[in-house]
Amino acid sequence: MLTEEQKNFYDENGYLMVEDVVTAGQLAELRRITYDFIEKSRNVTESNGVYDLDEGHSADAPRLTRIKLPHKQHPYFWDLLKNSAITEVLTELLGPDTMIQTSKLNTKAPGGGAAVEWHQDWAFYPHTNDSMLAFGLMLEDVTEDNGPLMVIPGTHKGPLLSHMANGVFAGAIDPDDPLFEKEKAVTLTGRAGSMTVHHARTLHGSAPNMSDRNRLILFYECHAADAWPLLGAGSYIHSLGQRLLWQDLQERLITGELCLTPRMEAVPVSIPLPPAPDASSIFKTQKSSGVKSAFA
Ligand SMILES: O=C(O)CCC(=O)C(=O)O
């Protein structure tokens, strides 16, 4: 699926755009399922295990920040990751043995849908090595005005910036951090059906959706099977116990085989503790920590 040039670009820059990675039929089905979920959110009044509600959400005008863990909410999202051109991109970048870390369908509603403050995913879930990435499959066209993802090229090879504010893990950097070179930001716009890839250490963020269109991006966050999570990161897996963890590992395997010998590498890590007052999603973490916004 990927050319040598694309792979080298990703290695060098820590991000990539892959155009038309799904077929028209797959895109139509993804949209149908997604709009069905949005429709069903009309009856929901509080964020729950499926929906993270945005400010102003109501039965008349659904406003979501995200649908949580779509690969667990509908089999189509999981099948697509396991058996499509996306799977090829995954193994070309991470090798034959791959697992899902998490997934989310960020649904930035028109007219101000929440910004995502600048951060490195790696700050949320440090592992024994950084063979980790996020795919962002665009389910609607992503343009300059509907809150596109922005990345700072090359930051996947740099330091882990501080994600602390007011004594808690804020899930965002301070926009005044001297290590934040905002002028280098690249904006990733594209047609529906295209997919961004960003390395877990790549610094990224996105502005509010100022358009009158939805910005729907399906994120799959994946890693090589020999990258093992460090205790203290904000994931349910740390509370499972051995037997349930073993079952969960098998459920998260996308391609190849599980690996019980973690690959240890000299990567910069920091445990994301103490948690923010509300650490139930990145939006809530960033907001409840009181971190300064880069988009205010
Ligand atoms: O939805 C976006 O624009 C970015 C999402 C993101 O970076 C995240 O959820 O970690």
The ligand as a Gaussian input file, in Angstrom:
#p B3LYP/6-31G(d) Opt

LIG

0 1
 O       -9.854000      15.080000      17.137000
 C       -8.780000      15.643000      16.993000
 O       -8.649000      16.602000      16.228000
 C       -7.532000      15.196000      17.699000
 C       -7.779000      14.083000      18.633000
 C       -6.615000      13.698000      19.459000
 O       -5.508000      14.117000      19.263000
 C       -6.845000      12.776000      20.564000
 O       -8.012000      12.461000      20.861000
 O       -5.827000      12.338000      21.173000

